[in-house]
Amino acid sequence: MIIGVGVDIVDLARVRSMVVRLGADRVYRRLLTDGEREYCLRMHDPIANVAARLAAKEAGFKALSGSMEARAIGWREMEVVHDEHRRPRLALHGRAAERAAELGVTASHLTMSHGDTSSIAMVILEG
């Protein structure tokens, strides 16, 4: 049974602007886990990969209910990781994992893509 669905799109120019204004290190440390940050910085275009992860996390917030409970979840409590086949998945930690357990989530699915101007992600939670 589907428990929740979330989708989000992030404008790359907005992320670039935030990085210029606040500094890459500050932005990345606030929004990404250590593993996500290391992954993105290895890529040809780190901004597109950061934006895809932000879209995935926003989609995850929406899939977890879209309610006030999801707003209490921090950016670093959701993490984009890859399975043994290099497919992305959303790992939940802390309050995100607690909320998923409350909802009866037993599986999650994540797809992400990015182009020249934006990144998009969709999350489906099953229970």
N, C-alpha and C positions, 0 to 999 in steps of 0.2 A: 504494500500500500504506500502511496506517495504521501509523505508527511509535509513536505514543503518544497517549493520551487523558488529560485531567485535568479535574477539576471541583472547585470549592470554593465554599463559602458563608461569608459574613462577617456577623456580627451588628453592626448599626449602633451599638447601645448600647456595644459593646466599643470601637469606634473612637472614639466620642464621649468615653468614659471616658479612653482613652489620650491624646486631644488635651487634655482638661482637666488631666490629671495631668502630662503632659510639655510641653505647649505646642504649639500648631498648627504654628508655624514649625519646631520641632525634629522633630516627627513627619513633616511633609510633606517636609522636606529629606532625611531619612534614607531614606524609603520611595519617594519619587516623583522622577522626572526633572524638570528645570525646565519642560519642555513640559507634562507631566502636571499639575504643580502650578498652572501658569498656567491650564490648561483647567478644573481643578476649582474654582479660586477664582472663575471667571466664572459658575459655575452657581448656581442658586437654593439648592440644598442641597449644599454642597461635601462634607460627610461621606458622603453616599450615593455620590457619584462617587469619592471616595477609596476607600471600601470596595469598590466594583466593581473598581477597579484592583488592590487587594490580592487580591481573589478571583481576578482574571485572572492575576496573577503566581504565586499559589499553584497554580492550575491548570496554569500553564506549567511550574513546578517538577515537578509530578507527571507531566506529559506527557513531559518530558525524560528520565524514567526512573524517578522515584520512588526512586532509589538515592542512595547517598552522594555521587556526583558532582554531583548537582543541588543538594545542600546547600551546596556551595562557591560557588554563584552568588549574587551580591548582588542586593538588591531593585532597584537602579537599572540592572541589566544586562538587565532586561526592561522594555519600555515600551509602553503602550497608545497607539497612534496611530490616525488615521483616514485611510481612502483617499479618493479623489476623490468617492466617493458617500456619504461620512460613515460608512461601515461601520468598526467597530473592527477592528484587527488587532494582533498582538503582535510588536513589533520586538525582535530579540535583539541584544545587544551583548556584547563581552568574552567571559567564560567561557560565557555562555549561548549565544552564537553558535558558539563552539568546540565545545561539547557537541552542538549541533544538527548541525554539520558531521560530527562523529564518527559520529552516528547515521544520517546520510544524509538529513536533513530537507530537503525541497525546497519545501514549502508549509505554511502554518499557517492555521488557522481559529479565530476567537474570537467568542463570543457572550457578552454580559453583560446583566444585568437587575437592577433593584433595586425594592424596595417600601418599605413603611413601616418594616419592622424588619430587613431583611436585603438583601444584595446577593449575586448568584451569577454565576459565570462558568464557561464550558467552553472548553477548548482541544483541538483535534485537530491533530496533526502528521502530515504525509504525506511519503513518500519514494519 
